[in-house]
Amino acid sequence: MACQIKWSERAYQNLEYNFEFIARDSLNYAKIFVKGILNKINLLKNHPYSGKILPEMNKKEYRQILYKNYRIIYKIANDKNVEILLIRHGSIPIIDIE
């Protein structure tokens, strides 16, 4: 059975900010970026454990998947629920997760 994907407000704001930042130069590339992020996240519905354990946390429920230079940080709440916590450029350190 597929997992439910829940977005934190912070993750949604991260996506929105990155879209707006990229759209300053190219609306087309901003749309491609968002579509790519959403496609990666949709893979988690059937494969929630596919991401690597987040090195900053070293707990198996905190994981990340990558899209280009961006880290999609998520938490596996249980076998039926995944929460997207952050979407960050790889050059930006992750200090607090939740």
C-alpha positions as CSV (number, residue, x, y, z in Angstrom):
1,M,0.0,0.0,0.0
2,A,1.2,3.5,-0.9
3,C,2.3,5.9,1.8
4,Q,0.6,9.2,2.4
5,I,2.9,12.2,1.7
6,K,2.5,15.2,4.1
7,W,4.3,18.5,3.6
8,S,5.5,20.6,6.5
9,E,4.8,24.3,6.1
10,R,8.5,24.9,6.0
11,A,9.0,22.5,3.1
12,Y,6.3,24.1,1.2
13,Q,7.8,27.5,1.8
14,N,11.2,26.2,0.7
15,L,9.8,25.0,-2.6
16,E,7.9,28.3,-3.2
17,Y,11.1,30.3,-2.4
18,N,13.2,28.2,-4.8
19,F,10.6,28.5,-7.5
20,E,10.5,32.3,-7.2
21,F,14.3,32.5,-7.1
22,I,14.7,30.5,-10.2
23,A,11.8,32.2,-12.0
24,R,13.6,35.6,-11.7
25,D,15.8,34.2,-14.6
26,S,13.5,31.7,-16.2
27,L,9.9,30.8,-15.5
28,N,10.3,27.7,-17.6
29,Y,13.3,26.4,-15.6
30,A,11.4,27.2,-12.4
31,K,8.5,25.0,-13.5
32,I,10.9,22.2,-14.5
33,F,12.5,22.5,-11.1
34,V,9.2,22.1,-9.2
35,K,8.1,19.3,-11.5
36,G,11.4,17.4,-10.8
37,I,11.1,17.9,-7.1
38,L,7.5,16.7,-7.1
39,N,8.4,13.7,-9.2
40,K,11.2,12.7,-6.7
41,I,8.8,13.1,-3.8
42,N,6.1,11.0,-5.5
43,L,8.5,8.1,-5.7
44,L,8.4,8.0,-1.9
45,K,4.8,6.9,-2.0
46,N,5.9,3.4,-2.9
47,H,9.5,3.5,-1.8
48,P,9.8,5.5,1.5
49,Y,13.0,3.8,2.5
50,S,14.8,4.6,-0.8
51,G,16.4,7.7,0.5
52,K,19.7,7.7,2.4
53,I,19.7,8.2,6.2
54,L,20.3,11.8,6.9
55,P,23.9,12.1,8.2
56,E,23.1,15.1,10.4
57,M,20.6,13.0,12.4
58,N,21.8,9.4,12.0
59,K,18.4,8.1,12.8
60,K,16.7,5.7,10.3
61,E,13.5,7.6,10.2
62,Y,15.2,10.9,8.9
63,R,16.2,10.5,5.3
64,Q,17.1,12.5,2.2
65,I,16.7,12.1,-1.5
66,L,18.5,14.4,-4.0
67,Y,17.2,16.3,-7.0
68,K,20.1,18.0,-8.8
69,N,21.9,20.1,-6.1
70,Y,18.9,20.0,-3.8
71,R,18.3,17.9,-0.7
72,I,14.8,16.8,0.0
73,I,14.7,16.0,3.7
74,Y,11.9,13.8,5.0
75,K,10.8,11.7,8.0
76,I,9.2,8.3,7.9
77,A,6.6,8.6,10.6
78,N,5.4,5.0,10.1
79,D,5.0,2.6,7.1
80,K,2.0,4.6,5.9
81,N,3.1,8.2,6.4
82,V,6.0,10.3,5.1
83,E,6.5,14.0,6.0
84,I,8.6,16.3,3.8
85,L,10.5,18.5,6.2
86,L,12.9,20.6,4.1
87,I,14.0,21.3,0.5
88,R,17.5,22.8,0.6
89,H,20.3,23.5,-1.7
90,G,23.2,21.2,-0.9
91,S,25.5,24.1,-0.1
92,I,23.3,25.3,2.8
93,P,24.0,23.5,6.1
94,I,21.1,21.9,7.8
95,I,21.0,23.1,11.4
96,D,17.5,22.3,12.6
97,I,15.3,19.8,10.9
98,E,11.8,20.3,12.4
